[in-house]
Structures are given as structure tokens and as C-alpha cells.
Amino acid sequence: MSPDTLLEPFRFEFFGRALLAATGAGALCGLIGVYIVLRRMSYIGHGLSHAVFGGAVVSFIMQINFYLGAGLWGFLSALLITLTTRRRQIAADAAIGIVTTASFALGVAIISKVRRFTKNFEAALFGNILGVTTEDLVVIGIVGVVAVAFIVLCYRQLLFSTFDPDVAQVFGIRTGRVEILFSLVLAATIIASMQVLGVTLIAAAIVVPAIIARLLTDSFSRMLWLSTVVGALCGLLGVYVSYYLDVSSGATIVLVSAAIFVLVLVLTAVRPGSARMGDGSISRRGERPIETLSG
């Protein structure tokens, strides 16, 4: 393939915006995904993205700004899920199922009644990266800055509440407040990435880079930046490959992520002493197991 062919996509202005949006959204999802994977809450990304779909439909019908409508809807859904899971009689997955499926069903019901959102239905489900605007890039950038600031400022609280919430409370960490703030950041991440990946593919973009990073390291801090880099790389390569294959960019991003996961899985399977998912040995800086942080 000649250099002219490789550089061909950059002749189009929309491709530059799409590349920036996919790379930024991929990095953002990868960063947040670390906490989702370590908390074994992969289903919340899938569920919350479906909940936001209801807000997207409502904001379209009411002709208000997408980010305003979907943002308020997503934050409300995240709060409802977090507050519901505090009731010990209700399991977390059941709470997510109730809130998110009801919200998604509301969106579908409105579409079937009004029939004015039908042409945007596919874009909402699978993303529309060719329609990325400067506003979308700004939103991704702002959410990215907020997410990084949140993780930096609440690093220790997130670390404790992720691995041992009971011990965290003993040390005076308000795990309830941390969980609410994290849920809001997660909702913002999903809303910012929706235009790039769509409702059905966001969960994979959140989970897969974090799992890849977990396979490569048992250090918590390294896992954070590795997952961010992998997410950004998947977004960049996914958009680039989708241009030449002429297929959905969101789907291509996920397929690239899956291909990298399979490659890393094979390589780590034959590598002695490779990190193992769920073995409880992950550490903050690679020096000691997480369990010892409380002592």
C-alpha cells in the first residue's frame, strides 16, 4: 500500500474529527473501565448506555440539546441505580435491569408512537462517527478532563472502595459518596462516547481495554494508564480500518479491541508468571498485594 493511499483519509475534514473523537472516547472508556472491571460490574456500562438511549429520544422529541437532555437522564439513572443497590434486599444486577430496561423501553415506545426519531435510530444504537461535530469533540475533552481530575483527586478513596469497601469505611472513607460520584462520571463517559460508538457498543469499549491491561500487569497504577492507551489505540485503529473496509466505525473499534484481546490472551497464556484475572494479587504500584494496603 502506497503512502498516498495510507494518507488518503486525512484529505477529508470529517475523518480528522472522527479520528480525534474515537481516540479520545476510546481513552476515556479505557480509563473508566478499569474500575468497572475490577469491581466486576461490567453489566453497568451496558445497562447505563441503554438507559441513556431513553434520554436521547426524549431530548430529540422535546427539541432540546442532546447533551443536556441525555446528560440529565443519564445522571438520574446512575443515581437511581446507585441508591437502589444500597438496599440489601435488591441485587445490583437486578437494580440495573429495572432502571435501564424501563428507560430503554420508554425510548422505544416513544419512537413507535411519534415515528420522528426513526431515521436517527440506527445512529443512536451503533454510533454515527461521520456526524461528529466540534461540539462533540469539546464534550469528550471536557469529560476527559473531569474524569482524570476525579481519579487523581480521589485515587486513594477509589482504590479502597473498589477492593475493600468495608475497610474503607473503617478508615473514614465515605464510600457512598465515592460511588455516586463515580456513577456520574461513568454516565458522562457514556454520553460523551455515544455519538462515536452507539448504545450497543459502548460497554465493550469500556470493558475490553481494561481486561487487556489486567492481563498485562498486576499493578493498579500501570493498569490505569495501560487501559487508557489501549482504548485510545483501539479507537484510532478502528476508525482508520473502517474507512478502508467501509463498515461501521463503532463495530470496527470493538472488533479491533477483541483482536488485541485475543492476541494478548495468547501471549500471556504462554508467559510464565502472567497476571491472572480475579486472583486478588493486583497491587497499587506493583510492590505488594492490594489486601495489605489496609494494614
C-alpha positions as CSV (number, residue, x, y, z in Angstrom):
1,M,0.0,0.0,0.0
2,S,1.5,3.3,-1.1
3,P,2.0,6.3,1.2
4,D,-0.7,8.2,-0.8
5,T,-3.2,5.5,-0.1
6,L,-2.4,5.5,3.6
7,L,-2.8,9.2,3.9
8,E,-5.9,9.4,1.7
9,P,-8.4,9.6,4.6
10,F,-6.7,12.7,6.0
11,R,-7.8,14.6,3.0
12,F,-11.3,14.7,4.4
13,E,-12.1,17.1,7.2
14,F,-14.7,14.7,8.7
15,F,-12.1,12.0,9.1
16,G,-9.9,14.2,11.2
17,R,-12.8,14.9,13.6
18,A,-13.7,11.2,13.6
19,L,-10.2,10.2,14.4
20,L,-9.9,12.6,17.3
21,A,-13.3,11.7,18.7
22,A,-12.7,7.9,18.5
23,T,-9.2,8.2,20.1
24,G,-10.5,10.5,22.9
25,A,-13.6,8.4,23.6
26,G,-11.5,5.2,23.5
27,A,-9.0,6.6,26.0
28,L,-11.8,7.8,28.3
29,C,-13.7,4.5,28.2
30,G,-10.4,2.6,28.9
31,L,-9.6,4.8,31.9
32,I,-13.1,4.4,33.5
33,G,-13.3,0.8,32.5
34,V,-10.5,-0.2,35.0
35,Y,-12.8,0.4,37.9
36,I,-15.7,-1.3,36.2
37,V,-13.7,-4.5,35.5
38,L,-12.1,-4.6,39.0
39,R,-15.5,-4.1,40.7
40,R,-16.9,-6.9,38.5
41,M,-19.6,-4.5,37.3
42,S,-19.3,-4.9,33.6
43,Y,-23.0,-5.0,33.2
44,I,-23.5,-1.5,34.5
45,G,-21.8,0.0,31.4
46,H,-24.1,-2.0,29.2
47,G,-27.2,-1.1,31.2
48,L,-26.5,2.6,31.7
49,S,-25.9,3.1,28.0
50,H,-29.3,1.6,27.3
51,A,-30.8,4.0,29.9
52,V,-29.2,7.0,28.2
53,F,-30.9,5.9,25.0
54,G,-34.3,6.9,26.6
55,G,-32.9,10.3,27.4
56,A,-31.6,10.7,23.8
57,V,-35.1,10.0,22.4
58,V,-36.8,12.4,24.8
59,S,-34.3,15.2,24.1
60,F,-34.9,14.7,20.4
61,I,-38.7,14.8,20.7
62,M,-38.6,17.9,23.0
63,Q,-36.1,19.5,20.7
64,I,-33.6,20.3,23.4
65,N,-29.8,19.9,23.3
66,F,-28.8,16.2,23.2
67,Y,-26.1,16.6,25.9
68,L,-28.5,18.5,28.2
69,G,-31.3,16.0,27.9
70,A,-29.3,12.8,27.8
71,G,-27.0,14.1,30.5
72,L,-29.8,14.8,33.0
73,W,-31.4,11.5,32.1
74,G,-28.1,9.6,32.4
75,F,-27.2,11.2,35.8
76,L,-30.7,10.5,37.1
77,S,-30.4,6.8,36.0
78,A,-27.0,6.5,37.6
79,L,-28.2,7.9,40.9
80,L,-31.3,5.6,40.9
81,I,-29.1,2.6,40.3
82,T,-26.6,3.5,43.0
83,L,-29.3,4.3,45.5
84,T,-31.2,1.1,44.7
85,T,-28.2,-1.1,45.1
86,R,-27.8,0.2,48.7
87,R,-30.9,-1.7,49.6
88,R,-29.5,-5.1,50.5
89,Q,-32.7,-6.8,49.5
90,I,-32.1,-5.9,45.9
91,A,-29.0,-7.2,44.0
92,A,-27.0,-4.7,41.9
93,D,-27.8,-6.5,38.6
94,A,-31.5,-6.5,39.4
95,A,-31.5,-2.8,40.1
96,I,-29.6,-2.1,36.9
97,G,-32.0,-4.3,35.0
98,I,-35.1,-2.5,36.3
99,V,-33.9,1.1,35.8
100,T,-32.2,0.6,32.4
101,T,-34.7,-1.6,30.7
102,A,-37.5,0.7,31.7
103,S,-35.7,3.7,30.3
104,F,-34.8,1.9,27.1
105,A,-38.4,0.6,26.7
106,L,-39.6,4.2,27.2
107,G,-37.4,5.3,24.3
108,V,-38.7,2.6,22.1
109,A,-42.3,3.3,23.0
110,I,-41.9,7.0,22.1
111,I,-40.3,6.1,18.8
112,S,-43.1,3.7,17.9
113,K,-45.7,6.4,18.8
114,V,-44.1,9.6,17.3
115,R,-42.1,8.0,14.5
116,R,-39.9,11.1,14.1
117,F,-36.7,9.5,15.6
118,T,-36.7,6.5,13.2
119,K,-34.0,7.9,10.9
120,N,-31.7,8.5,13.8
121,F,-32.4,5.2,15.5
122,E,-29.5,3.3,13.8
123,A,-27.1,6.2,14.6
124,A,-28.1,6.1,18.3
125,L,-27.7,2.3,18.5
126,F,-24.5,1.9,16.5
127,G,-22.9,5.4,16.5
128,N,-22.5,8.0,13.8
129,I,-18.9,9.0,13.7
130,L,-19.2,10.7,10.4
131,G,-21.6,13.1,12.0
132,V,-19.1,14.1,14.8
133,T,-19.1,17.9,15.3
134,T,-16.8,20.3,17.1
135,E,-19.3,20.3,19.9
136,D,-18.8,16.5,20.3
137,L,-15.1,16.9,20.5
138,V,-15.4,19.6,23.1
139,V,-17.7,17.4,25.2
140,I,-15.3,14.5,25.0
141,G,-12.4,16.7,26.0
142,I,-14.3,18.2,29.0
143,V,-15.5,14.8,30.2
144,G,-11.9,13.5,29.9
145,V,-10.5,16.3,32.0
146,V,-13.2,15.8,34.6
147,A,-12.6,12.1,34.7
148,V,-8.8,12.4,35.1
149,A,-9.3,15.1,37.8
150,F,-11.7,12.9,39.6
151,I,-9.4,9.9,39.6
152,V,-6.4,11.9,40.6
153,L,-8.2,13.7,43.5
154,C,-10.0,10.5,44.7
155,Y,-7.3,8.0,43.8
156,R,-7.0,6.6,47.3
157,Q,-10.7,6.6,48.0
158,L,-11.4,4.8,44.7
159,L,-8.7,2.3,45.4
160,F,-10.1,1.4,48.8
161,S,-13.7,1.4,47.8
162,T,-13.0,-0.8,44.8
163,F,-11.2,-3.5,46.6
164,D,-12.4,-3.4,50.2
165,P,-15.3,-1.0,50.8
166,D,-15.8,-2.3,54.4
167,V,-12.2,-1.5,55.4
168,A,-12.6,1.9,53.5
169,Q,-15.4,2.8,55.8
170,V,-13.3,2.0,58.9
171,F,-10.6,4.4,57.6
172,G,-13.3,7.1,57.3
173,I,-13.8,7.0,53.5
174,R,-17.3,7.8,52.5
175,T,-17.8,5.0,50.1
176,G,-21.4,6.0,49.3
177,R,-20.3,9.5,48.1
178,V,-17.5,8.0,46.1
179,E,-19.8,5.5,44.4
180,I,-22.3,8.3,43.5
181,L,-19.5,10.5,42.0
182,F,-18.1,7.5,40.1
183,S,-21.5,6.7,38.7
184,L,-21.9,10.3,37.5
185,V,-18.5,10.2,35.8
186,L,-19.4,6.9,34.2
187,A,-22.7,8.3,32.9
188,A,-20.9,11.3,31.5
189,T,-18.4,9.0,29.8
190,I,-21.2,7.0,28.1
191,I,-23.0,10.2,27.0
192,A,-19.8,11.6,25.5
193,S,-19.0,8.4,23.7
194,M,-22.5,7.7,22.4
195,Q,-22.0,9.6,19.1
196,V,-18.9,7.6,18.4
197,L,-19.8,4.1,19.5
198,G,-23.6,4.0,19.9
199,V,-25.6,2.4,22.7
200,T,-24.9,-1.2,21.8
201,L,-21.1,-1.0,21.6
202,I,-20.1,1.3,24.5
203,A,-20.0,-1.5,27.0
204,A,-17.4,-3.4,25.0
205,A,-15.2,-0.2,24.7
206,I,-15.3,0.2,28.4
207,V,-14.6,-3.4,29.4
208,V,-12.2,-4.8,26.8
209,P,-9.2,-2.4,27.1
210,A,-9.3,-2.8,30.9
211,I,-9.3,-6.6,30.6
212,I,-6.4,-6.4,28.2
213,A,-4.5,-4.1,30.7
214,R,-5.3,-6.6,33.5
215,L,-3.7,-9.4,31.5
216,L,-0.6,-7.4,31.0
217,T,0.0,-6.2,34.6
218,D,-0.7,-6.8,38.3
219,S,0.0,-3.2,39.2
220,F,-3.1,-0.9,39.7
221,S,-1.4,2.3,38.6
222,R,0.0,0.7,35.5
223,M,-3.3,-0.9,34.7
224,L,-4.9,2.6,34.6
225,W,-2.6,4.1,32.0
226,L,-2.3,0.8,30.0
227,S,-6.1,0.6,29.7
228,T,-6.2,4.3,28.6
229,V,-3.5,3.8,26.0
230,V,-5.1,0.6,24.7
231,G,-8.6,2.3,24.5
232,A,-7.1,5.2,22.5
233,L,-5.2,2.9,20.2
234,C,-8.3,0.8,19.5
235,G,-10.3,3.9,18.7
236,L,-7.6,5.2,16.4
237,L,-7.1,1.9,14.5
238,G,-10.8,1.2,14.4
239,V,-11.7,4.4,12.6
240,Y,-8.7,4.0,10.3
241,V,-9.6,0.4,9.3
242,S,-13.3,1.2,9.0
243,Y,-12.5,3.8,6.3
244,Y,-10.9,1.2,4.0
245,L,-13.4,-1.6,4.8
246,D,-16.4,0.8,4.5
247,V,-18.1,-0.7,7.6
248,S,-19.4,0.8,10.9
249,S,-16.6,2.5,12.7
250,G,-18.1,1.6,16.1
251,A,-18.2,-2.1,15.2
252,T,-14.6,-1.9,13.8
253,I,-13.3,-0.3,17.0
254,V,-14.8,-3.2,19.1
255,L,-13.5,-5.8,16.7
256,V,-10.0,-4.3,16.8
257,S,-10.3,-4.4,20.7
258,A,-11.4,-8.0,20.5
259,A,-8.5,-8.9,18.2
260,I,-5.9,-7.3,20.5
261,F,-7.5,-9.1,23.5
262,V,-7.1,-12.5,21.7
263,L,-3.5,-11.7,20.9
264,V,-2.7,-10.6,24.4
265,L,-4.5,-13.6,25.8
266,V,-2.4,-16.0,23.7
267,L,0.8,-14.2,24.6
268,T,0.2,-14.1,28.3
269,A,-1.0,-17.7,28.4
270,V,2.5,-18.9,27.4
271,R,4.3,-16.3,29.5
272,P,5.4,-17.5,32.9
273,G,4.0,-15.6,35.9
274,S,1.5,-13.7,33.8
275,A,-1.2,-11.7,35.6
276,R,-4.5,-13.7,36.2
277,M,-7.9,-12.1,36.3
278,G,-9.5,-12.3,39.7
279,D,-6.6,-13.8,41.6
280,G,-6.6,-10.9,44.1
281,S,-2.9,-10.2,43.5
282,I,-3.2,-6.8,41.9
283,S,-1.2,-4.1,43.6
284,R,-1.1,-0.3,43.7
285,R,2.4,0.1,42.5
286,G,3.4,-3.5,41.8
287,E,5.1,-3.8,45.2
288,R,2.5,-5.6,47.3
289,P,-0.9,-7.1,47.1
290,I,-3.9,-4.8,47.5
291,E,-5.1,-6.7,50.6
292,T,-2.1,-5.3,52.5
293,L,-3.0,-1.6,51.8
294,S,-5.4,-1.7,54.7
295,G,-2.9,-2.8,57.2
